[in-house]
């Protein structure tokens, strides 16, 4: 695939992805607000708990989709239709097995549901029925053409998936908002999740068939290709299990030790956290297929230079977002859900640190995934998973939400940031990571100083309503932008990276 096409696809994917993510932030935010105010905080907590349980069950997918997409990069670039079709046939069979495993495993969880919540659940709900609907919404996707989407991802047409998802989710969310507001019935609300999961997969399958009729499940992959995919899946599976242990188990442990209200508080903060990170991740996803293609055809030195430019740009963006979190998190929560569902400043700061660490590893992860380094990360992923689960239960029992966040931050920094970065530089770039850590330290110092200066200015604002919040937010965004970008412009090395990126954007 030519460089021009990669750029065009990346821009298209980015635009549609951002539009989709904005829609998926606004409408679910309204739904969450209606649930908390119309039904109660424990209903929101119950939804967060079941979502986390199903994230754990989704580990059965084991990263097959990532492995197949990675395997498709080369045959798509070469136009090898036979190999593409055989990979699709393999993927289709695998997903039927995965869907069956998730369904059976999900049913086995049923007897343990009462033990996963501390205190009483909402009296008017049957938690078994609610859980079964959540389970059906998850498992049915694997039987309803879910495998078709990999073709669009591998051909850098993620924008089609985003556009379909935007329209269908918008319709679904509007119906759910009306149902919640008019009838206040949680059963009616979750029923539409099941319906639109099927609709979304059918539409994507139809569009894929229309656009790429030559790609359909047919044939068998070679034994060598099967071994390659199996090796990749082993590494991806371990990393995926580690990621689930990092995120999904937080809500489960909180529910066991603290109850559904604490789950709601944590989920509210994590919702804002993940929404902004989702916008950030859209940019990463829009570039991922192009980077995978670039790694397949370009020299490592060229890719290393591109990596440094991207890391500088995304670090500036990540620092900006972290500063806005630091200043706006608490005022937003007090206006949104009230003082009683607002966490302590300590929790807020820990979420800011968590966000900064997460965005710090995004660009590196993009190159590592495109280079297929999942198996090389296996020992680190296993170490992170074991330590995270163990310390979650220990610190969660003694310190609740603070202990859980502290555990997550510590394990992410040691295993994901330090460990995975060193391996990526050793195995792909074939360089020492010294320059990366030097740059990271510079970006961190700039972010901390910029955060303190912005917070000092922001502290003069009294926020009692949404108009005040918007005014303060505008000042915060302006200060954060100036304080983050100005030092990078002064420092010649980083100025070169930023100017290069800006020139590319203007030219395109």
N, C-alpha and C positions, 0 to 999 in steps of 0.2 A: 504493500500500500504506500503510495507516495506521501511525502511529507505534507504537501498541500492538503491532501485529503485528510490526513491525521489532524491538522489544524482546524479544518472546516468541521470535521466531526466533533472535535473537542469543544469548539465554540457552540455548536448546536446542542450537544449533550449538556453543556454547562447551563445554557439559557433555559432549556426545558426542565432540567433538574432543579434549578433554583426556583422556577415558577411552581413546580410540583411541591418542593419542600416548603415554600411559603404557605401554600394552600394547606399542606399537611400539618403545619404549625397552627394556623389560625383556627381551622374548623375543629380539630380535636381539642384545642384550648377552650373553645366555646363549650364543647361537649363536657369536658372535665369540670368547667365552672358550673354548668347546669346540674351535673350529678352531685357536686358538693353542696350546692345551695338548695336544690330541689329534693334530693334524697338523703344526703348526709355524707360525711367524710369517710365513714366505714365502707360505703359502697365503692368509692374510688379506691380505697385500700384493697378491697376484695378483688377488683379488676386487676390491680397491679400485681397481687399475689398470683393469680391464675396465669397472667401473662408470663410471669417469671418461671412458673412451673413448666409451662409449655416451651419456653426458651430452652430449658434443660432437656426436655424431651426431643426438641429439634436437633439436639446433638447427634441423633441417629442419622442425619443427613451427612455428617462427617466431612463436609467440605467437597462433596462430589461436584457440585456446580462450579466451584473455583477451579478444580482440577480439569474439568472438561473444557471450561473457557480457556484455560492456559493451553490445553492440548489443541484447541481450535485455532489459536493465533496463527500458527504456521500454515496449516492447510488452507485457511481463509486467505492469507496473504498470497499463497501460491495458486489458489483456485482449484484445489484438489477436492472435487465434489464427492468422489467415492469415499475418501477418508472422513469427510464431514458427515456424510449420511451414516456411516458405520458407527461413528462416535455418538450420534443422536440416538441410534437404536440401542446402544449400550446404556446411555443415560436414561432412556425411557424405562428400560427394565429395572435399572437400579432404583429409580424413583418409586416404582410400584412396591418394591421391597421395603424402601424407607417408609413409605406411607403406612404399610402394614405394621412395621415395627413400632412406629409412633402410636398407632391406634391401640395396639396390644399393651404397650408400656403405659400409655395413658390410662387405660382401664385398670391396670394393676395399682395405680396410685389412689383410686377411689376410696378404699377403706382407710387411708391415712389422712384424708382431708381434714377431719376434726382436730388432728394433732398438730396441724400446721398453722393454726391461728390461736393466739393467746386471747382469752376472753370470749365474749359472745359475738356471733355473726348477726347481721340484720335478721330480725325475726320473721319477716315476710318473704324471705328467700330460702329456697332449697339449694344449698351449695352444690349438691350432686348434679342437679339439673343444669345449673349455671356452668359448672365445670365441664359437663359433657358437651354443651354447645361450644364452649371455647375449644375443646379438644377436636370436635368435628370441623370447626373452621380452620384449624391448623392442618389436620391430617388429610382432609379432602383435597387440599391444594396439590398434593403429590400425585393424586390420581387424575386430576383435571388439567392435563396438558401443561403442567408447570415446566416441563423440560424444554418447551419450545422457546422460552425466553433467552436461552443461552446463545441462540443464533444471532439475535439482535445485539446482545452484549459483545460477542466476539467480532461482529462486523461494525462495531462502533456506532450502533444505532440505539443506544440507551435512551435517546430522546423520544423514540416511539413508545418505549415502555413507560417513561415518565408522563408523556401526554395522555396515554390511556389510563394510567393510574390516577392522574389528576382529575379527569372527567368522572370516572367511576367512583372514586372516593368522595368527590364533591357531592354527587347525587346521594351516596350512602350517608354521608355525614349530615346533610341537610334533613334527610328523612329521620335520622336518629335524633337530631336536635328537636324536631317537631314532636316526635314520639315522647321524648323525655319531658318536654315542656307541657305538652297537652295532657298526657296520661300518667307521667311519672312512673312508668312501669319498666323495670330493669330487664325483664324477660323479653319484652318487645324490642328493647334497645339492642340486646346482643344477638337477636335472631337475624338482624340485617347484616351482621358481620359474616355469617355463614352464606347468605344469599349472594352477597357481592364478591366474596372470595371466588366462587364458582364463575360468576359473570366476568370478572377480571381475567381469569385464566383462559376462558373461552374466546374472549375478544383478542387477547394477545396471540393465541393460536391461530385465529382466523387471519389477522393482519400479517403474521409471519408467513403463513402459507401463500397469501396473495403477493407479498413482496419477494419472497424467496421460494418459489414453487419447486426449484431444483433440489432444495434441502429437505429431506424427509428421512425418517428412521428406516434404514435398509442396510443389510449386510452385517458382517462381524468384524470387529477390530482384530488386529494381529496379536499374537501372544506377546510379542515384545512391547507393543503399545499398551496392552493390558497390564504388564508388569510396571511400565513407566507410570501409568495412572495410579496403580496401587501404591507405589512408593510415594508419589505426591500426596495421595489421600491420607496416608499414614501421618505425614507431617502436618497436613492441614487439619486433620481430625484432632490431633493433640493440641494444636493451637486454638482450634475452635472450642474444645472442651475447656481449655484454660480461660478463654474469653468469657464463656458462660459462667464459669466459676467466679470470675471477677465481677460480673454484672448481675446476672439473674439471681444468684444465691443471696445477694444483699437483702432483697425484699423478703425472701423466704426466712432468712435468719432473723430479720427484724420482726416479722410476723410471729415467729415462734417465741421470741424473748420479750417483745415490747407490745405487740398488738397491732390491729389494723390502722389505728389513728397515726401511729408512728410511721407505718408503711405509706400512708397518704402524704405525710409531711415530706418524707424522703422522696417519694415519687413526684411530688410537686416540684421540688428543687431539681431532681434528675430530669424531669420533663423539659424544663427550661434549658438546662445544661445540654441535653441530647438534641433539642430543637436547634440551638445555635450551632452545636457541633455537626448536626445534620447538614446545615447550610454549608458549613466549611467542608464537609465530606463530599458534597455534591461536586465541588471543584476538583477534588481528588479523583472521584469516580469518572468525571468527564475526561480526565487526562489519562486514566489507567490503561485503556485499550491502546491509545496512541503510544504510551511508554512501552507497553508490551511489544508493540510492533517495532518501536525504535530499538529496543534491546535485541530484537531478532535480526536487525539489519545494520545497525550503526556500531561504530567503535566504542569501546568502554570509556575512553577519554572524553569523547563527545557527550556521552550519557552522564559522566561525572560532572562535567561543567554545567549541563542542564540541571542536574540534581542540586548543585550549589545555588544556582539562581532561584530555583523553585523553593528551596529550603529558606532562603533569605526572605523571599516574598511572603511565603506562608507563615514564617515566624513573625513578621511584622503584623500580618493579619491576625494571627493567634494572640499576639501580645495585646493588640487593640481590643479583641473580644474579652480577654481576661480582665483588662482594666475596666471595661464596661460592666462585667459581672461584679467586680469588686465594689463598684460604686452604686450599682442599680439593683442588685439582687434583693436586698432587704426592703427598700422602699416599694419595689414591685410586689413582693410577697404580701406586705401589709395591706396594700391597696387591693390585691387580688383575692386573697383568702382570709385576711384578717390576722390580728395579732396572735390569736390562739393557735393558728396553724403555721406560724412563722418560727423557723428554727433559730438557734443561737448564732451569734456572730462567728463563733468558732466553727460551726458547721458550714456557714457561708464561705469562710476563708478556705476551708478544706475542699469545698467544691471548686473554688477558683484554682487552687493548686492542682487538683485532679484534672480540670479542663486543660490547664497549661501543659501538663505532662502528656495528656492524650494527644493534643495537637502537635506536640513536639515530635512524636513518632510517626505522624501521618505520611510525610513525604518519603521518609526512609522505608516505611512499610510498603508504599506503592512500588518502589523499585525492587524491594525484596520479593514481593508477590509476583511482579512481572518477570523476575528472574527465576521463579520457582524454587525458592530457598526454604520452603516449609519444613522439609525433613531435617535440615540443618538446625532448625530452631526447636526440635523436639524435646531435648533435655531441659532447656530453659523453660519451655511451656509447661512441662510436667512439674518442674520445681515451683513455678509460680502458682500452678493450680493447687498443689498439695499445701504449700505454705499459706495461700490465700484462704482456702477452706478451713484449715486448722485455726488460723488466727482470727478468722471471722467469727467462729463459734466461741473462741476464748475471749477475745476483746469485745465481741458483741454481747456476751453474757455480762461482763463487768461494766462496760462503758457504753453499750447501746450503739446508737448511730455514729457517735464520734469514733468509737473503736473500729467499726466496720469501715468507715471512710479512711481512717489512718492505715488500716491493713491494706486496703486497695491501693492507696497512693504509694506505700512502701514497696509492695510487690511489683507494681507497674514500673517504678523507677529502676529497681535492681535488675529485674529479668527482661522486661520489654524494652526499656529505653537503653540501658547500658549493654546488656547481653546481646540482644538482637542487632543493635547497631554495630557492635564489634564484629559479629559474624557476617553481616552484610558487607562490610568493608573488606573483610578477609576473603570471603568466598566469591563476591561478584566484582567489586571495584578493584580488588587486589592491592589495597593501600592500607596504611595505618589510618585510624580514625582521629588522629590528633587534631587535624584542621576542623573536623566536625565539632569536636568538644570545645575548641577555642571559639568558634563561631557561636555555639550554643550558649557559652558563658557570656559572651558579649550581648546576645539577644536577651538573655535573662536579666542581666544588670540593667539594660535599657528599659525592659518591661517593669521591673521593680521600681526604679526611679520615676518612670512615667506614671505608674499607678499611684505612688505617694503624692506626686505633684497634682495629679488630676483629682485625687480624693480631697486634697487640701482645698482646692478651688470649689469642688462640688459640695463640700461641707457647709458652704455659706448659703446653700439653698434649703428652704423649708418646704418639704413635699407633703401636702395634705390631700391632694386630689390628683386626678389623671392629667389635668392641664399642667400642674406643677411638675409632675413626673416627666411629661414630654419636654418641657422647657429645660429641666435639669438634665434630661437624657441628651438633648441636643448639645448642651455645653460640655457634657462628659465626652461625647463622641468627638467633638471638635478638639478638645484638649488632648484626648488620647491619641488622635491622629497626628497632631503636631509633635507631641512629646515622643511618639514612637518613630516617626519618619525623620524628624530633624537630625537626631544623632547619626542615623544611617546615611543621611546625605553628607554629613560632615566627614564621616569615615570613608575614605576613598574606595576601599575594596567593596564595601556594601553598596556604595553609591553606584558603582559600575554594574553590579548585579541588578539593582532596581531600574536603572536607566535602560539596561538591555531588555528587561521585561516590558517596561513602558513603551519602548520603541516597537517591540513586536506587537503589542496591543494596538498601538496607533496605526501601524502598517496594515494590520488585519481588519 
